[in-house]
Amino acid sequence: MSIIREDRVEATICETRLKDILREKGPQTLDALCAMPDFGWAQALLAVDHLSRSHEIVLKLIAPREYQVSLAGEAL
């Protein structure tokens, strides 16, 4: 398997896990997602970036330098 394909598979796994966390626990801060032991902060940020661009999740500024991440259907 190529490196690019392996990276994409890993990213998809991370995105799926991130969506599962949001379904199970509800909205989370970006900092909380980056601190999860399931993946590193870089993987979490990449997954959040991709999922927000595909409109699957929503980012909301809740305080200076603090964002809340939620599934698109749950955003208020």
C-alpha positions in Angstrom: 0.0 0.0 0.0 1.3 3.5 -0.8 2.2 6.0 1.9 -0.6 8.4 0.7 -3.2 5.6 0.9 -2.0 4.5 4.3 -2.3 8.1 5.5 -5.8 8.5 4.1 -6.9 5.2 5.8 -5.5 6.4 9.1 -7.2 9.8 8.7 -10.5 8.1 7.9 -10.2 6.0 11.1 -9.4 9.1 13.1 -12.4 10.9 11.6 -14.7 8.0 12.3 -13.5 7.8 15.9 -13.9 11.6 16.4 -17.5 11.4 15.1 -18.1 8.4 17.5 -16.8 10.5 20.4 -19.1 13.4 19.5 -22.1 11.0 19.2 -21.4 9.3 22.6 -20.3 12.4 24.6 -21.9 15.3 22.8 -20.1 18.5 21.9 -16.5 18.7 23.0 -13.9 21.5 23.1 -11.2 21.3 20.5 -8.6 21.1 23.3 -10.4 18.1 24.8 -10.4 16.3 21.5 -6.7 17.1 20.9 -6.0 15.6 24.4 -7.8 12.3 23.8 -5.5 9.3 24.0 -7.1 7.8 20.8 -5.0 9.9 18.5 -2.4 12.8 18.6 -3.3 16.4 18.4 -2.1 16.7 14.8 -4.4 13.9 13.8 -7.3 15.4 15.7 -6.8 18.8 14.1 -6.5 17.3 10.6 -9.7 15.3 11.2 -11.6 18.4 12.5 -10.4 20.4 9.5 -11.6 17.7 7.0 -14.9 17.1 8.7 -15.7 20.8 9.1 -14.9 21.4 5.4 -17.3 18.5 4.5 -19.9 20.0 6.8 -20.1 16.9 9.0 -19.1 18.9 12.1 -19.4 22.5 13.2 -16.9 24.6 15.1 -18.2 27.4 17.3 -16.1 30.0 19.2 -17.3 29.8 22.8 -14.5 31.9 24.5 -11.3 33.6 23.3 -9.2 30.9 21.7 -11.7 28.1 22.7 -13.8 26.3 20.2 -16.6 23.8 20.6 -16.9 20.9 18.1 -20.2 19.3 17.5 -21.9 17.1 14.9 -23.6 19.2 12.2 -27.1 18.1 13.1 -26.6 18.9 16.8 -25.2 22.5 16.5 -27.3 25.2 18.1 
